[in-house]
Amino acid sequence: MDLYHLPGFLGTKAHFLSDLTLVFIILSAILLSVGVWLAIRKQYEIHRWVQTVAVILNASVILGVMIGSFRGYYLPKIATNLSDVPIAVTTVHAIIGVFGFLFGTFVMLRGNNLVPKRLRFSNYKLFMRISYVLYMIASLSGVIVYLVEFI
């Protein structure tokens, strides 16, 4: 079954996989925001679990769908069509998304003590906040990509 060509379920011209990706990314953003709220309430253990689940969900979507879609559809068009709005918006989203994904994954791994001691940073709040902001910008730009491309 080719999920790239099944009709979508959100009532736009998007395919099933694009709709599913949008839903999962919004769910990831909500989970990360709930995690921030939990940290503010000093419920750090639940915060860590919620953030870890959000990062894994996000990573699954990025690795399973987004990289292939970008590489197959947008990347070949960048050199000749960067002035085209969908190509430009998607390229900016991809750049922000790569930094947010890598940085956020590292912060999550650090939060779970899964990085070598020499790579552990001490100002954890600053790194978490930067990661959260990057992720929210990437999520918002992803929603903009969806709107530009499919509505």
Secondary structure, 3 states (H helix, E strand, C coil): CCCCCCECCCCCCCEHHHHHHHHHHHHHHHHHHHHHHHHHCCCHHHHHHHHHHHHHHHHHHHHHHHHHHHHHHHHHHHHHHCCCHHHHHHHHHHHHHHHHHHHHHHHHHHHCCCCCHHHCCCCHHHHHHHHHHHHHHHHHHHHHHHHHHHC
